Amino acid sequence: MLTIENCISWLWTSVRAQQLSNIVNLSLGFSYDMGSLGDGFGRSMWNVIGYCTSLRYLYLFRSNERGPPICYPEMQTQLQTLNIHRLSSLHIDDSDVHISNLIRWIHVGAAAHSTPGSLKCFKLQCIGGLAPYSASDLTKILATHHPSLEILVLQGVRRLRPIFLKEICDSFPLLRGLSIYQRKGCREEYNESGRCSWDYPVSAYAKALAGTNIRHFESNFPWTSSSFSPRALDRLLAAEAIAGDETTPSPPRLIPARYHKRIVEDDDVYPEEDDDRMADDVAAFVIPFASVCAHLQSFAIRYAGTPVLSCRIARHTGLRVVECIRINTDDEELEVWNPPRNATWSNIPIPELFLQP
């Protein structure tokens, strides 16, 4: 694996051009002076990729977090040899929201081949809010030329509608891992916490994933551990029903497994322990997704790249019971399919079990 960061690229390529042709894994860091296209250095940094004719794993990032976002130049000179069609993974952090040239590269790379592309993993993290039409154009071109995509991470999309999630899942039948973050403003940076309100109820996004093969889902939904959980409301409604001599509500179709024993013994849906807070009742947030996604195995919420809620989902045969097992937020398994900053898929091996149908 080769990492190039904070260098004068034209001088580097003139000396190392022959060796670059053997590079399979490349991480390329754009510095403040090199990330911009106006000074010419940005273009020459992109030209480094053109020399890597055996490239399969590409990771792009900005070296200076306060520098400009990564921009995409017009395809010309050496850059024309950049062939996204042959890549297995493409990971771009700190991207500009103007991605029309990136979309064009995907199309141009596909035009030279008669077979579908090789991309299995794609991640785009934008600085500022990516317009909905740009996100839609990107997923459509990926679906057209890379239908075998298995992991898709889009971070920083404005005005995310539930139908967009459904379109993604319908377009990629082999998709196993989906991470999608909303951004409110056009040029808004993530705030310190990374939390972002979404435009529709969480249940609407859950329904959009119904019937899909998604196994791992992640977002930046607003979630506060100290908030009252839906179970607290259920208890109030049950108390009102009992006070009015009405029939106590029957257990829901899917019930957290830790409550199953009590339900079997005395038909009491509401355990005695204090679990009125979201931190104590993770299942209340996850079950809307687990109930419609038969293959869902994990669910996570991240703010600014840090997991604040993560759980595994276990299904007990014949009991219609979902068990949500909360795991540590620093669990390495969380990073397997959605790599953190300064890491990418080429140096985080994905277990074969993860991608099994």
N, C-alpha and C positions, 0 to 999 in steps of 0.2 A: 504494500500500500504506500502511496506517495502523497505527502501533504506539502503544498506550496502556499506560503503565506508571507505577506510583506516583502515581496521581492520585485526586482525590475524584470519583468517577464520576457521582454525581447532579448535581453542579454542571456537570460537563463536558457531560453529555447535555442538560441544560436549555438550554445555549447552542448546542450543535452538532447537535441532533437532526435538523434538516433535511439537513445535509451528510452525516450518517451513512447516510442511505438510499441514497447512491450508492457506498458503500464495497464493493469486491469482495474485497480482501485485508485481513485484520485479524489483527494479533498483539496479544494481550492478556496483560499481565504482572500477576500477583497479588502484592502485597507482603505482608509479615508481617501487617499489620493488616487487609488486605483479603481474604486467602485464606480466613480462617475465616468460617463462616456465622453464628456466634453474635453477632458484633458488628454485623451488618446490612450492613457494607460489602461482604462477599462477594456477597450477593444483588444489590446495586446494580451491582457490576462485571459480573455476568452479564447484567444488564439492558441494558448497552451493546450486547451482541450482538443483542438483540431489535430495536434500532433500525436495524440493518444489513440491510435487506430485500433487498439485491442481493448479499449475501455469497456467495462461492464458495470461498474459501480461508481456513481458520480455524486459527490457531496459538495455543495456550494454554500458559503457563509461569509459574513463580513467580519473581519478581524477586529475592527473597532466598533463597539456597540453604539457609539454616538455618531458613527459615520452614516453616509447616505445609504439607502437600500440598494440592493443589487438590481441593475437594469439590464435589459436584453437588447443588444444592438441588432441592426439589420444584418442579414446573412451575407457576408462578402469575404473575399480573400480566403485565408486559411480556415475561417470559421465555417465555411461551407462543408467541410469534412466532418463536422460534428453530427453524429448519427445517433439520435435518441432512439431510433428504432431497434438498435442492437443492445441497448442498455438493459440490465436486469433490475436496477434500482436507480431512481433519480430523487435526490433529497436536496431541497433548496430552502435554507433558512434566510430570513431577512430580505425577502423579495419585495420589489416594487409592486404596486397594485396594477401597473400597466403591463399586461402579460401577452399582448397580441403577438409580439415576436416569438415568445415562447411557444404559443399555440402554432404559429407558422412553422417553427422548427420541427415540431412533432409531425405536422402534415408533410413537410418536405422530406423528412427522413423516411416516412412511409411510402412516399411516391416512388422511391427507387427500389421497392421490394414488392414481391407478389404474395408474400406470406404475412400473417399478423406479426406484430411486434413482440418483443421479449420482456417488456416491463412487467414485473411482479409486484414491485413496491414503489409507491410514489408519495412524496411528501412535499407540500408547499406551505410555508409559513410566511405570511405577508406582514409588512410594516404598513399600518393603515388598513382601511377596510376595502376588501376586494368587492367590486360591484357584482351583484347577482348575475348579470348577463355574462360577465367575464368568467365567473365560476361555472356557469352553465356551459359556455362555449368550451371551456377546458375539459370538463367531464365528458362532453359529447365527442370531442376529438380523441380523447383517451379511449373511450368505449369503442369508437370506430376502428382504431388502429392497434389498440392493446386490450382486447376483450378479456384476456386471461389475468388481468390485474387482481391481486389477492389482498393487498393492503393499500388503503387510500387514507391519507391524512391531509385535510384542508383546514388551515388555521388562519382566521381573520376574514371571514366572509360576512358581508353586510346583509341584513334583512333576510335571514334564513327562513324559508318557508318549509313546512312539513313535506310538501310535494317534491321539493328538491331532494330530500333524503330518499324518498320512494324512487325517484328517477335514477338516482345513483345505484340503488340496489337492483333495480330492474335492468340497468345497463351492464352490470358486471356480475354475471351469474356465479363466478368463482370467488367473489369478494368474501373475505373472512374477517378482516379487521377494518373498522371504520372509525376515524376520529375526526370530529368536525367542531370548530369553534366559531362562535359569532363575534363580530366586532360591530359596535354601534355606529361610529363615525367614519367618514370617508378617509380622513388622514389621522385618525385617533390612534395613538399608541396604547398598548395594554396599560391599564393602571397598575399600581403596585401589587394589588391583590390578584389581578387577572380576571376578576369576576365580571360577568356581563349578563344583563337581562336579555331574555329572548322574547320574540314578538308574539308567540303563541303558547298556549298551555303545554306543559311537558307531556301530557297525555296525548296531544296531537302528534308530537314527534314519535312517541312510542307506537301509535297506530300506523304511522308511515312505514315502520319497519316490519309490520305484520307479514308473516309468511316468507321472510327472507332467510338466507343461510348465514347471516351475520353471527359470528361467534364472539367477537370482542368489540365493544362499543365504548366510546369515550367522547366527552364533550366538556364545555365550560358552563353548564347549566348553573343558575344561581342556587346555592345550597348552603344553609346555615345550620350548624350542628345544634344550636341552642333553640331553634324554632320548634313550635309544637308540631307533632307529627299528625298525619291523618287519623291514626289510631285514637288519638285523644278525642277527636270529633266523633269517631265511632262510639266511643264510650258514652259521650254525652247523649247521642241519639238513642243508644240502648237504654240508658237510664230514663230518658223521657218515655220510651216505649213501655218500660216496666211500670213506671208511675201511672201511665194511662191505661193499664191492663191490656196493652197490645202485645202481639206476639214478638218475642225477641228476635232480632234479625238472625238469619241462618249464617253459618260460616261462609266466607267468600270462596270462590272456586279454587283459588290458589292461596295457600296459607303458609307463612314461614314455618319451617320444620320444627323450630324450637318450641312452637305452640301445639304441635300435633298431638303429643301425648295427652295433654290436658283436654283437648277437644274429644279425643277418643274416650277418655275416662268419664267426663262429666258434662260434655257438650257445652263447655264454657269457652267462648271465643276469646275472652279478655282475661289474660293472666294477671296475677296479683302484683307482679313486680312493676316498679315504676319505669315505664318506657314511653313517657309522653313526649320526649324530645326526639328530634330527627337523628341525633347521634346514637340513640338507643334503639331506633326503629328504621334501620337502613332499608329493610325489605319494603317498607311502604313506598319508598321512592323507586326501587328497582323492579318491583313486581309488575307494574304496567308494561315494562319492556319484556320481562321474562315470560309473561303470560301470552304474548303474541309472537315472540321469537323463540321457536321451539329449540333452536340450536345455540342460543346465547349462553356463553360460559363465563364471561366476565363483564363488569360494568365499572366505569371509573369517571370521576369528575376531576379535572385539573384546572388550577389557576396559575398562570405564569409558569407553566411547565411542571408545577409541583402537584402531585395527587393529593386531594383533600378528602376524597371518598373513593374507595376501591373495594370491590368484593368479587368473590367467585360465586358462581351459581351452580347448585347441585340439584338434580331432579331425582326424586325417589319413585321408582317404577311402581305403577299401580295405585299410588296414593294421591296423585295429582298435587304433590307438595313441592314447593320450591324452597330451597335452603340458601339464604344469602349469607355467606361467610365473609365477614369483613377482614381484610388483610392489612398488614402494615403498609403505610404509604411509601416506604423506601424499599419495598419488595422488588427484587431485580426482575421478577417476571413481568412487571408492568412495563419495563423498558424493552422487552424482547421485540414487540411488534411496532411500537412507536418510540424510536430512539430519542433520548434527551439531547439537549444542546451539546455540541462538541463530540458527538458520537453518531454513527450511522449504521446501516444494515450490514455493510461489508465487514465491520468489526464487532457486530453483535449477531452471532449466529442464531438463526430462527430454527427451533426444533421442528423436525418433520411432523411431529404429532400436532403441532399448531395448525398446519395447513392441510391436515387430512380431511376429506369430505365427510 
